[in-house]
Amino acid sequence: MRMTTQRRRTAETNIALMLNIDGSGVVDVVTGVPFFDHMLEAFGRHGGFNMTIHAEGDIEVDDHHTVEDVGIVIGQALAAILEDKEGITRFGHSYMAMDEALVLAAIDISGRGQCYYELDIPVELIGTFDTTLAHEFFIALAREAGLTLHIRSFEGVNAHHLIEAAFKAVARALRVALTVDPRVVGVPSTKGSL
């Protein structure tokens, strides 16, 4: 099993994470940000990740620090699990349809953390969730995990559907990229390292 535990404690957040990327999608998430909890549950379920996240943050200020720092911790966990990157498929993509929304996520576990995010979100809030924070989460995840991550919407007018489709598409793309391919010898790169 490829798994790790991570902890991040700052003046703004206190986060404990357990991540098993070879799980069955069992998720226990409590961040104090209800819509974000829903997105993380979808992320774990569709990625096939067993994941426990308990986060306390300064949500009385706003949700930004909590959302971004959870992205940081998940990214650090992936980086720890994939330290040598030997035998992995490396690349993955997923188109996710959710009612009228259609979103693509494409991933290269390149070691070069970059996020290219083009979702046309029509509203600023879903409940109390600032929709710009989805982008902040994915930036932190990609940077810390060393992923090149592309997220793009092709259709969609419902903000909830668009963001949820993005979380599910990224999870599905990661699931493919993280898969161990028995035909891969060493690191999947002509350079010999990632």
C-alpha positions, 0 to 999 in steps of 0.5 A, spaced: 500 500 500 502 506 498 500 511 503 502 516 508 500 521 514 502 528 513 501 534 518 501 542 517 500 547 523 501 554 522 498 560 525 492 559 520 491 552 520 492 545 523 491 539 518 492 532 519 491 527 513 492 520 512 492 518 504 492 511 501 492 512 494 491 504 493 484 504 497 477 504 495 475 511 496 473 511 503 473 518 506 473 521 512 473 529 511 472 535 516 474 542 514 469 546 517 467 548 510 461 544 508 462 545 500 469 543 500 468 537 504 463 535 499 468 536 493 474 532 497 469 526 498 468 526 491 475 527 490 477 521 494 471 516 492 473 517 484 480 517 485 479 510 489 483 514 495 482 512 502 483 519 505 482 522 512 482 529 513 481 533 519 482 541 518 481 547 523 482 553 520 481 561 521 474 560 517 472 566 521 476 570 517 474 566 511 475 559 508 481 561 503 487 558 508 483 552 510 482 550 502 489 552 500 492 549 506 489 542 505 491 542 497 498 543 500 498 537 505 494 533 499 500 535 494 505 534 500 502 527 501 502 525 494 510 527 493 512 523 499 508 517 496 511 518 489 518 520 492 522 515 486 516 515 481 518 508 479 513 504 475 507 509 475 503 510 468 505 518 469 500 521 465 492 521 466 486 524 463 479 524 464 473 528 461 467 528 466 460 529 465 456 532 470 449 534 467 450 540 463 457 541 465 463 537 461 470 538 464 477 535 462 483 534 467 489 532 464 495 530 469 503 529 468 506 527 474 512 531 471 516 534 478 514 541 475 508 543 479 504 547 474 496 548 474 493 551 468 485 552 470 480 555 465 473 554 468 468 559 467 464 559 473 458 564 473 457 565 480 462 568 486 459 563 491 456 556 492 452 557 499 458 560 503 463 557 498 468 562 494 468 559 488 475 562 486 478 557 492 477 551 487 483 554 483 487 556 489 486 548 491 488 546 485 494 550 484 497 548 491 495 541 490 499 541 483 505 545 486 506 541 492 505 534 488 509 536 482 504 535 477 503 539 471 495 539 471 490 542 466 483 543 468 478 546 462 471 546 462 467 545 455 460 546 457 456 548 463 452 553 467 451 551 474 457 552 478 456 546 483 456 542 477 462 545 474 467 545 480 464 538 482 466 535 475 473 538 476 474 535 482 472 528 480 476 529 473 482 531 477 481 525 481 480 520 475 486 523 472 490 522 478 488 515 479 490 513 472 497 517 472 498 513 479 497 506 477 503 502 477 504 499 470 508 492 470 511 494 463 514 500 466 522 499 468 524 505 472 522 512 472 517 513 466 522 518 462 527 518 457 531 523 462 531 517 467 528 522 472 522 526 474 
